[in-house]
Amino acid sequence: MRIDVVSIFPDYLAPLDLSLVGKARTGGLLDLRVHDLRDWTTDRHRTVDDTPFGGGAGMVMRPDVWGTALDSVLDDGAHLLVPTPSGAPLTQRTAERLAEEQHLVVACGRYEGIDARVAEHYRARPGVRVSEFSIGDYVLNGGEVAALVLVEAVARLLPGVVGNPESLVEESHGAAGLLEYPVYTKPPQWAGLDVPDVLLSGHHGRIARWRRDQALRRTAGRRPDLVAALDVAALDRADLAT
Ligand SMILES: Nc1cc(-c2ccc3ccn(Cc4ccc(CN5CCCC5)cc4)c3c2)n[nH]1
């Protein structure tokens, strides 16, 4: 998979040289290219923004610079992803779908956002999909943090990136849409606290049922919205598997 990220703060994406994503890149599993939007400016001051039509605070990113940049980075079949507070929530399902694709391009805005005609222009281009996405209901200063989130959520799903693929199956927001169960490791007693006995029983069926019960309780307690969307059929299938 190839992912291009365009930003006026390319160094914000430096953490993607580290750890699993870094290994995926050096291992050739992920072709990640980070670009400085200002490389596509033509004026001496390398200007990327201007005042908003209709007034209002702040500045807006210019469509012409973004158009030159994206024309140079997007190819046929690419998926243009634009982080924005007003985008569709990024979910594990979305990450799974994106991990199947060949070429993602993330356009990181700053200031008050990118001129709306940029997304409109590329939506009209055959062969290019455009998705505006949000990583949560809070306002960041730009799209770079959302780009880090998206790249990590997608890269970890690529074959060969995570050592033990099993750890991807049984995780929170998994097929059944549940939150994850609590995890424990040695020592068995710590700070006067014990590990639940069932986890020391070696009885895999009971352990699996306890974990699912814990995941259900957590989901019901913390995310009642997810309970409404629970895929009970997937739950049943998972239960049958234990
Ligand atoms: N999930 C999530 C994603 C983001 C995010 C993503 C990209 C950008 C680019 C610029 N900003 C700052 C920013 C500041 C103010 C407004 C609200 N203004 C009100 C009227 C016009 C706009 C929007 C945007 C981003 C923020 N934030 N949170």
The ligand as a Tripos MOL2 file, in Angstrom:
@<TRIPOS>MOLECULE
LIG
   28    32     1     0     0
SMALL
NO_CHARGES

@<TRIPOS>ATOM
      1 N1        -11.5050   15.3310   14.4380 N.pl3     1 LIG1
      2 C1        -10.9190   16.5500   14.1360 C.ar      1 LIG1
      3 C2        -10.3010   16.9330   12.9410 C.ar      1 LIG1
      4 C3         -9.8910   18.2250   13.1240 C.ar      1 LIG1
      5 C4         -9.2450   19.1090   12.1400 C.ar      1 LIG1
      6 C5         -8.8360   18.5860   10.8960 C.ar      1 LIG1
      7 C6         -8.3000   19.4210    9.9410 C.ar      1 LIG1
      8 C7         -8.1740   20.7900   10.2040 C.ar      1 LIG1
      9 C8         -7.7370   21.8880    9.4430 C.ar      1 LIG1
     10 C9         -7.8450   23.0170   10.2370 C.ar      1 LIG1
     11 N2         -8.3360   22.6360   11.4400 N.ar      1 LIG1
     12 C10        -8.5910   23.5820   12.5300 C.3       1 LIG1
     13 C11        -9.9850   24.0850   12.5210 C.ar      1 LIG1
     14 C12       -10.2890   25.1340   13.3550 C.ar      1 LIG1
     15 C13       -11.6020   25.6240   13.3890 C.ar      1 LIG1
     16 C14       -12.5790   25.0680   12.6070 C.ar      1 LIG1
     17 C15       -13.9970   25.5680   12.6690 C.3       1 LIG1
     18 N3        -14.1480   26.7710   11.8710 N.3       1 LIG1
     19 C16       -15.5210   27.2690   11.9990 C.3       1 LIG1
     20 C17       -15.8430   27.9640   10.7130 C.3       1 LIG1
     21 C18       -14.8370   27.5000    9.6920 C.3       1 LIG1
     22 C19       -13.9190   26.5490   10.4290 C.3       1 LIG1
     23 C20       -12.2800   24.0150   11.7700 C.ar      1 LIG1
     24 C21       -10.9590   23.5270   11.7250 C.ar      1 LIG1
     25 C22        -8.5640   21.3000   11.4590 C.ar      1 LIG1
     26 C23        -9.0950   20.4610   12.4240 C.ar      1 LIG1
     27 N4        -10.2270   18.6210   14.3630 N.ar      1 LIG1
     28 N5        -10.8420   17.5840   14.9700 N.ar      1 LIG1
@<TRIPOS>BOND
     1     1     2 1
     2     2     3 ar
     3     2    28 ar
     4     3     4 ar
     5     4     5 1
     6     4    27 ar
     7     5     6 ar
     8     5    26 ar
     9     6     7 ar
    10     7     8 ar
    11     8     9 ar
    12     8    25 ar
    13     9    10 ar
    14    10    11 ar
    15    11    12 1
    16    11    25 ar
    17    12    13 1
    18    13    14 ar
    19    13    24 ar
    20    14    15 ar
    21    15    16 ar
    22    16    17 1
    23    16    23 ar
    24    17    18 1
    25    18    19 1
    26    18    22 1
    27    19    20 1
    28    20    21 1
    29    21    22 1
    30    23    24 ar
    31    25    26 ar
    32    27    28 ar
@<TRIPOS>SUBSTRUCTURE
     1 LIG1         1 GROUP 0 **** ****
